[in-house]
């Protein structure tokens, strides 16, 4: 029996989780030249040039901050009282080699998404890497339980539709905190929805979804593994500005993933 669409959406979305600098010497030279042109002595420190700087941690657009903070707190409570206790029990009961195998199995299914987005980015090297990994791990790796491809030198390259949109120049948009799923943004949330729709309606993701996630026990294991595999913890930075810091780091990491 096929799982309910809403539940499958939450499960699949759970799996889914660069800048340039100038030479200081060159900048100093430009400043001195500009001061000389304006008649100001470059060596006179009496009137330093005033430069307005936007605070780093508030540089991410967050017009929905009150709502985002409330969801952030809700996710923290859900993590603390439901998800993490289950993850801790899972870690205690299931041997490490089995946990690794389960993670490998579900990660192998994501290679279809990686391949699709490699093609959509017009980057065949990414798509072919995902296809090779899926073929090797699904056969020699016993349905993905063993990550043989990485041992052969073909490492995993995660790609999603949010990255694809960013690759083609779509801006990140406002910051969002999604219930259960955590830090995101307007572009990335759209990407999650598209990746889910592709996994449900577009071959071969559709066939994989129907075969693998027909069993509620498999879906439950998927949820537990998704949280187990994610090292992020709410309010764990030790900073009084945990929300702002996570927001900035999330946006920075996503932009790096797009430009790499």
Sine and cosine of phi, psi and omega as CSV:
sin_phi,cos_phi,sin_psi,cos_psi,sin_omega,cos_omega
0.00,0.00,0.71,-0.70,-0.02,-1.00
-0.96,0.28,0.66,-0.75,-0.02,-1.00
-0.93,0.37,0.43,-0.90,0.07,-1.00
-0.82,0.57,0.63,-0.78,-0.07,-1.00
-0.86,0.52,-0.69,0.73,-0.05,-1.00
-0.89,0.46,-0.66,0.75,-0.01,-1.00
-0.94,0.35,-0.66,0.75,0.04,-1.00
-0.89,0.46,-0.57,0.82,0.01,-1.00
-0.89,0.46,-0.75,0.66,-0.01,-1.00
-0.87,0.50,-0.64,0.77,-0.03,-1.00
-0.93,0.38,-0.74,0.67,-0.06,-1.00
-0.94,0.35,-0.58,0.82,0.01,-1.00
-0.94,0.35,-0.49,0.87,0.04,-1.00
-0.88,0.47,-0.58,0.81,-0.03,-1.00
-0.94,0.35,-0.49,0.87,0.04,-1.00
-1.00,0.04,0.00,0.00,0.00,0.00
0.00,0.00,0.00,0.00,0.00,0.00
0.00,0.00,0.69,-0.72,-0.01,-1.00
-0.72,-0.69,0.26,-0.97,0.02,-1.00
-0.87,-0.50,0.49,-0.87,0.00,-1.00
-0.80,-0.60,0.42,-0.91,0.03,-1.00
-0.98,-0.21,0.38,-0.92,0.03,-1.00
-0.93,0.37,0.82,-0.57,-0.02,-1.00
-0.84,0.54,-0.61,0.80,0.01,-1.00
-0.90,0.44,-0.64,0.77,0.00,-1.00
-0.91,0.42,-0.66,0.75,0.01,-1.00
-0.90,0.44,-0.64,0.77,0.02,-1.00
-0.89,0.46,-0.67,0.74,0.01,-1.00
-0.90,0.45,-0.65,0.76,0.01,-1.00
-0.90,0.44,-0.67,0.74,-0.01,-1.00
-0.89,0.47,-0.69,0.72,0.01,-1.00
-0.89,0.45,-0.66,0.75,-0.01,-1.00
-0.90,0.43,-0.66,0.75,0.02,-1.00
-0.91,0.42,-0.63,0.77,0.01,-1.00
-0.92,0.40,-0.64,0.77,0.01,-1.00
-0.90,0.44,-0.65,0.76,-0.02,-1.00
-0.91,0.41,-0.49,0.87,-0.02,-1.00
-1.00,0.01,-0.02,1.00,0.01,-1.00
1.00,0.03,0.09,1.00,-0.01,-1.00
-1.00,-0.04,0.66,-0.75,0.02,-1.00
-0.95,0.32,0.86,-0.51,-0.03,-1.00
-0.88,0.48,-0.41,0.91,-0.04,-1.00
-1.00,-0.02,0.02,1.00,-0.02,-1.00
-1.00,-0.02,0.93,-0.36,-0.05,-1.00
-1.00,0.08,0.09,1.00,-0.13,-0.99
-0.90,0.44,-0.59,0.81,-0.06,-1.00
-0.81,-0.59,0.98,0.17,0.00,-1.00
-0.91,0.41,0.51,-0.86,0.00,-1.00
-0.92,0.40,0.72,-0.69,-0.02,-1.00
-1.00,-0.02,0.82,-0.57,0.00,-1.00
-0.83,-0.56,0.82,-0.57,0.02,-1.00
-1.00,0.09,0.80,-0.60,0.01,-1.00
-0.87,-0.49,0.73,-0.69,0.06,-1.00
-0.99,0.12,0.75,-0.66,0.01,-1.00
-0.79,0.61,0.70,-0.71,-0.12,-0.99
-0.85,0.52,-0.73,0.68,-0.11,-0.99
-0.96,0.27,-0.20,0.98,0.03,-1.00
-0.95,-0.31,0.25,0.97,-0.07,-1.00
-0.99,0.14,-0.16,0.99,-0.01,-1.00
-1.00,-0.01,0.83,-0.56,0.01,-1.00
-0.86,0.52,0.80,-0.61,-0.06,-1.00
-0.57,-0.82,0.91,0.42,-0.05,-1.00
-0.92,0.39,-0.32,0.95,-0.01,-1.00
-0.98,-0.21,0.51,0.86,-0.13,-0.99
-0.83,0.56,-0.70,0.71,0.01,-1.00
-0.85,0.53,-0.71,0.71,0.02,-1.00
-0.92,0.40,-0.68,0.74,0.00,-1.00
-0.87,0.49,-0.66,0.75,0.02,-1.00
-0.90,0.43,-0.62,0.78,0.02,-1.00
-0.91,0.42,-0.66,0.75,0.03,-1.00
-0.93,0.36,-0.61,0.79,0.05,-1.00
-0.85,0.52,-0.69,0.72,0.03,-1.00
-0.92,0.39,-0.65,0.76,0.04,-1.00
-0.87,0.48,-0.70,0.71,0.02,-1.00
-0.88,0.47,-0.61,0.79,0.04,-1.00
-0.88,0.47,-0.71,0.71,0.00,-1.00
-0.91,0.41,-0.67,0.74,0.03,-1.00
-0.89,0.46,-0.67,0.74,0.04,-1.00
-0.88,0.48,-0.74,0.67,-0.13,-0.99
-0.92,0.39,-0.64,0.77,-0.16,-0.99
-0.97,-0.25,-0.20,0.98,-0.04,-1.00
-0.80,-0.60,-0.91,0.42,-0.19,-0.98
-0.93,0.36,-0.77,0.63,-0.06,-1.00
-0.92,0.40,-0.62,0.78,0.12,-0.99
-0.86,0.51,-0.62,0.78,0.05,-1.00
-0.91,0.41,-0.67,0.74,0.02,-1.00
-0.89,0.46,-0.66,0.75,0.01,-1.00
-0.90,0.43,-0.64,0.77,0.05,-1.00
-0.91,0.41,-0.65,0.76,0.04,-1.00
-0.87,0.49,-0.70,0.72,0.01,-1.00
-0.91,0.42,-0.57,0.82,-0.03,-1.00
-0.96,0.27,-0.62,0.78,-0.11,-0.99
-1.00,0.06,-0.65,0.76,-0.12,-0.99
-1.00,-0.06,0.78,-0.62,0.03,-1.00
-0.87,0.50,0.45,-0.89,-0.09,-1.00
-0.87,0.49,-0.65,0.76,-0.05,-1.00
-0.91,0.41,-0.52,0.85,0.07,-1.00
-0.95,0.30,-0.64,0.77,0.04,-1.00
-0.88,0.48,-0.66,0.75,0.04,-1.00
-0.89,0.45,-0.67,0.74,0.01,-1.00
-0.89,0.45,-0.66,0.75,0.03,-1.00
-0.89,0.46,-0.70,0.72,0.04,-1.00
-0.88,0.48,-0.68,0.73,0.03,-1.00
-0.87,0.49,-0.66,0.75,-0.02,-1.00
-0.87,0.49,-0.77,0.64,-0.03,-1.00
-0.95,0.33,-0.57,0.82,0.06,-1.00
-0.89,0.45,-0.57,0.82,0.01,-1.00
-0.89,0.45,-0.59,0.81,0.02,-1.00
-0.90,0.44,-0.50,0.86,-0.02,-1.00
-0.95,0.31,-0.20,0.98,0.02,-1.00
-0.89,0.46,-0.44,0.90,0.07,-1.00
-0.90,0.44,-0.70,0.71,0.05,-1.00
-0.90,0.44,-0.66,0.75,0.03,-1.00
-0.87,0.50,-0.69,0.72,-0.02,-1.00
-0.91,0.41,-0.70,0.71,0.00,-1.00
-0.85,0.53,-0.71,0.71,-0.05,-1.00
-0.96,0.26,-0.48,0.88,0.13,-0.99
-0.88,0.48,-0.67,0.74,0.04,-1.00
-0.92,0.40,-0.69,0.72,-0.01,-1.00
-0.91,0.42,-0.42,0.91,0.06,-1.00
-1.00,0.06,-0.01,1.00,-0.07,-1.00
0.85,0.52,0.66,0.75,0.01,-1.00
-0.82,-0.57,0.99,0.13,-0.08,-1.00
-0.87,0.49,-0.42,0.91,0.00,-1.00
-0.91,0.40,-0.55,0.84,0.04,-1.00
-0.96,0.27,-0.70,0.72,0.01,-1.00
-0.88,0.47,-0.70,0.71,-0.03,-1.00
-0.92,0.40,-0.58,0.81,0.05,-1.00
-0.87,0.50,-0.70,0.71,-0.01,-1.00
-0.91,0.42,-0.65,0.76,0.00,-1.00
-0.90,0.43,-0.68,0.73,0.02,-1.00
-0.89,0.46,-0.71,0.70,-0.01,-1.00
-0.88,0.47,-0.70,0.72,-0.02,-1.00
-0.90,0.44,-0.67,0.74,-0.02,-1.00
-0.91,0.41,-0.71,0.70,-0.04,-1.00
-0.93,0.37,-0.75,0.66,-0.07,-1.00
-0.95,0.31,-0.48,0.87,0.01,-1.00
-0.97,0.26,-0.35,0.94,-0.02,-1.00
-0.96,-0.28,-0.97,0.24,-0.01,-1.00
-0.88,0.47,-0.55,0.83,-0.01,-1.00
-1.00,0.09,0.22,0.98,0.06,-1.00
0.83,0.56,0.94,0.34,0.03,-1.00
0.87,0.49,0.42,0.91,0.06,-1.00
1.00,-0.03,-0.01,1.00,-0.02,-1.00
-0.90,0.43,-0.50,0.87,0.06,-1.00
-0.90,-0.43,0.74,-0.68,0.00,-1.00
-1.00,0.05,0.96,0.27,-0.03,-1.00
-0.94,0.34,-0.58,0.82,-0.07,-1.00
-0.86,0.51,-0.66,0.75,0.01,-1.00
-0.89,0.45,-0.64,0.77,0.03,-1.00
-0.91,0.42,-0.41,0.91,0.04,-1.00
-1.00,0.02,0.03,1.00,0.06,-1.00
0.99,-0.13,0.09,1.00,0.03,-1.00
-0.97,-0.25,1.00,0.00,-0.09,-1.00
-0.98,0.20,0.33,-0.94,-0.03,-1.00
-0.96,0.28,0.60,-0.80,0.06,-1.00
-0.73,-0.69,0.98,-0.19,-0.04,-1.00
-0.96,0.29,0.76,-0.65,0.08,-1.00
-0.67,-0.74,0.61,-0.79,0.07,-1.00
-0.65,-0.76,0.13,-0.99,-0.11,-0.99
-0.94,0.33,-0.42,0.91,0.11,-0.99
-0.89,0.46,-0.66,0.75,0.07,-1.00
-0.91,0.40,-0.61,0.80,0.02,-1.00
-0.89,0.46,-0.70,0.71,0.05,-1.00
-0.87,0.49,-0.69,0.72,0.03,-1.00
-0.90,0.44,-0.60,0.80,0.02,-1.00
-0.87,0.50,-0.57,0.82,0.00,-1.00
-1.00,-0.05,0.23,0.97,0.16,-0.99
1.00,-0.06,0.12,0.99,0.03,-1.00
-0.95,0.30,0.81,-0.58,-0.03,-1.00
-0.91,0.41,0.38,-0.92,-0.07,-1.00
-0.91,0.41,-0.54,0.84,-0.03,-1.00
0.97,0.23,-0.11,-0.99,-0.04,-1.00
-0.90,0.43,0.50,-0.87,0.06,-1.00
-0.95,0.31,0.61,-0.80,0.05,-1.00
-0.70,-0.71,0.55,-0.84,0.21,-0.98
-0.92,-0.40,0.89,-0.45,-0.05,-1.00
-1.00,-0.01,0.63,-0.77,0.07,-1.00
-0.84,0.55,0.74,-0.68,0.00,-1.00
0.95,0.32,-0.74,0.67,-0.12,-0.99
-0.98,0.22,-0.44,0.90,0.11,-0.99
1.00,-0.02,-0.45,-0.89,-0.09,-1.00
-0.83,0.55,0.68,-0.73,0.02,-1.00
-0.35,-0.94,-0.39,-0.92,0.02,-1.00
-0.26,-0.97,0.12,-0.99,-0.04,-1.00
-0.86,0.51,-0.72,0.70,0.00,-1.00
-0.92,0.39,-0.70,0.71,-0.07,-1.00
-0.95,0.32,-0.57,0.82,0.05,-1.00
-0.91,0.41,-0.62,0.78,0.09,-1.00
-0.89,0.45,-0.66,0.76,0.03,-1.00
-0.88,0.47,-0.64,0.77,0.04,-1.00
-0.87,0.49,-0.69,0.73,-0.01,-1.00
-0.90,0.43,-0.65,0.76,-0.01,-1.00
-0.93,0.38,-0.68,0.73,0.02,-1.00
-0.88,0.47,-0.63,0.78,0.04,-1.00
-0.91,0.42,-0.72,0.69,0.00,-1.00
-0.87,0.50,-0.63,0.77,0.01,-1.00
-0.91,0.42,-0.62,0.79,-0.02,-1.00
-0.94,0.35,-0.38,0.93,-0.04,-1.00
-1.00,-0.08,-0.57,0.82,-0.17,-0.99
-0.91,-0.42,-0.29,0.96,-0.10,-0.99
-0.95,-0.32,0.81,-0.59,0.07,-1.00
-0.91,0.41,0.48,-0.88,-0.08,1.00
-1.00,0.06,0.00,1.00,0.01,-1.00
-0.86,0.51,-0.59,0.81,0.01,-1.00
-0.87,0.49,-0.71,0.70,-0.01,-1.00
-0.91,0.42,-0.65,0.76,0.02,-1.00
-0.90,0.43,-0.69,0.73,0.00,-1.00
-0.88,0.48,-0.68,0.73,-0.05,-1.00
-0.94,0.35,-0.56,0.83,-0.05,-1.00
-0.98,0.18,-0.69,0.73,-0.13,-0.99
-0.99,0.14,-0.70,0.71,-0.17,-0.99
-0.99,-0.14,0.54,0.84,0.05,-1.00
-0.99,0.11,-0.28,0.96,-0.10,-0.99
-0.95,-0.30,0.82,-0.57,0.01,-1.00
-0.84,0.55,-0.53,0.85,0.01,-1.00
-0.91,0.41,-0.61,0.79,0.04,-1.00
-0.91,0.41,-0.66,0.75,0.00,-1.00
-0.91,0.42,-0.64,0.77,0.04,-1.00
-0.89,0.45,-0.68,0.74,0.03,-1.00
-0.90,0.45,-0.60,0.80,0.04,-1.00
-0.86,0.51,-0.71,0.71,0.00,-1.00
-0.90,0.44,-0.75,0.66,-0.02,-1.00
-0.88,0.48,-0.70,0.71,0.00,-1.00
-0.90,0.43,-0.62,0.79,0.01,-1.00
-0.87,0.49,-0.69,0.73,0.00,-1.00
-0.96,0.26,-0.58,0.81,0.04,-1.00
-0.88,0.47,-0.61,0.80,-0.06,-1.00
-0.98,0.18,-0.23,0.97,-0.05,-1.00
-0.99,-0.15,0.93,-0.37,-0.05,-1.00
-0.96,0.26,-0.20,0.98,-0.06,-1.00
-0.88,0.48,0.69,-0.72,0.08,-1.00
-0.75,-0.66,0.69,-0.72,0.03,-1.00
-0.93,0.36,0.61,-0.79,0.04,-1.00
0.81,0.58,0.68,0.73,-0.02,-1.00
-0.92,-0.39,0.06,1.00,-0.06,-1.00
-0.98,0.21,-0.33,0.94,-0.08,-1.00
0.98,0.20,0.11,0.99,-0.03,-1.00
-0.98,-0.20,0.53,-0.85,0.09,-1.00
-0.94,0.35,-0.25,0.97,-0.01,-1.00
-0.92,-0.39,0.72,0.69,-0.05,-1.00
-0.84,0.54,-0.72,0.70,-0.03,-1.00
-0.87,0.50,-0.75,0.66,-0.02,-1.00
-0.90,0.43,-0.62,0.79,-0.03,-1.00
-0.92,0.38,-0.70,0.71,0.04,-1.00
-0.89,0.46,-0.65,0.76,0.02,-1.00
-0.87,0.50,-0.73,0.69,-0.01,-1.00
-0.92,0.40,-0.70,0.71,-0.03,-1.00
-0.92,0.40,-0.60,0.80,0.03,-1.00
-0.89,0.46,-0.76,0.65,-0.04,-1.00
-0.90,0.44,-0.63,0.77,0.01,-1.00
-0.90,0.43,-0.69,0.72,0.01,-1.00
-0.89,0.45,-0.67,0.74,-0.02,-1.00
-0.90,0.43,-0.65,0.76,0.01,-1.00
-0.92,0.40,-0.58,0.81,0.07,-1.00
-0.90,0.43,-0.68,0.73,0.00,-1.00
-0.89,0.45,-0.53,0.85,0.01,-1.00
-0.96,0.28,-0.64,0.77,-0.12,-0.99
-1.00,0.05,-0.22,0.98,-0.09,-1.00
-0.92,0.39,0.00,0.00,0.00,0.00
